Structure formats: structure tokens, C-alpha cells
Amino acid sequence: TSGLAPAEATIVFGSRSGSRPALPAFLFLYHPSGLPAPHRPRPPALTTGLAPRIGALIARIGERHALTLEYAGLVIVFTAYAFVDSVGLAIALYLVDHVFFSMAIAIKTYFQKIADPGDIASTAGISFTINHIAAVLLPVALGWLWLESPALVFLTGASLALVSLMSAQLIPDEPEAGAETRRTGSAAPLSATP
């Protein structure tokens, strides 16, 4: 993913727009993933309602095109976050952000197509660990950056989304074991066993 947690937009509301705490709390009903796990309410209303359509879109256009759409959208949204000064626009960006963010399921469908079934559990565990390390380190680093310039935090997010966008271009139209990227061609499938 782009590297920024979904809850960053709520910071914009409080520190830049002067909104009351009720607004971010209301928005968490639409995408509460920024809350610690024990405090999350029911699934996010907006993205839960769109999930079947997003899945159908991914099946129709493929993972590369879905991730291209997601990351290109996130580059635009994060760049806009950096300069937004309207609460209404910030709310719209927040909701659009989470629709794009929910398209990350394409990463999982891509992985299922290329992975050896015996490797899925261990690879998912490593992925989970890496994501959690990033979830600890990025907020610390970006918190320091926030003190200098809140806009730079969102421009950093846009930069991370741009790197993800470029990486997504390596996904082939029909990914499978042995054809994991557009550069691998007919290489032997990757496996944990020698």
C-alpha cells in the first residue's frame, strides 16, 4: 500500500480545518480502520457496500489496472490533502481515499494467483510483520515531519503511492506461477522447497 494509514485524513480536520471532534468520529463510521482493533465499530459502511462492486471490477479489468487506478487516485488524493483548506473538500477526499484504499484487495488476488499454496501462510505472516513494522515506524517519522509541515506528510504519502503505482506496472495481464511480473516470462514457479 501507499504507506499512510487511513486515519491520517482526520488529522487534517482537527488541525487545519478547526472542525469539532464529532466530525472525525462520524467519518470513522464510514472507515474506522484508523482506530485500534478493540475499539473499531462495525465494518465501514461505505467500503463494505462497495466491496462486491470493487471485487467485480478487479475481476473484469485485472489486478494491474485496478492497482493502477488505486495508486493514481491516491497520488491525487494525498496531493490534494496537502493543500486542502475546506472541510467539505476534506470530507470528500476522505471518502474517495477509502474507496481507493479498499481496492488494495487486488494485491491479495494477485498473490493468490502467483503463490505456491504451501507458501501462502508463511508469506502472509512475513507480510503482516512488515506491515506492522511500517505501521510503527512511519507514524513516528511522519509525526516529526508533521511538526515541520503537515503538507509534507501528505506529499510523502503521494510519493509512496507513486512508487506503488510504478511497481504495479510490473504485474502481467494474466499473473500466474512462473509469470509473476511482466519481466519473468516463463521462469520456474517460486517455491519454499528446493
Secondary structure, DSSP 8 states (H G I E B T S, - for coil): --SS-TTHHHHHIIIII---THHHHHHHTT-GGGS-GGG--SS-HHHHHHHHHHHHHHHHH-HHHHHHHHHHHHHHHHHHHHH---HHHHHHHHHHHHHHHHTTHHHHHHHHHHS-GGGHHHHHHHHHHHHHHHHHHHHHHHHHHHHH-HHHHHHHHHHHHHHHHHHHTTS-SS-BTTBSSTTTTT-----S--
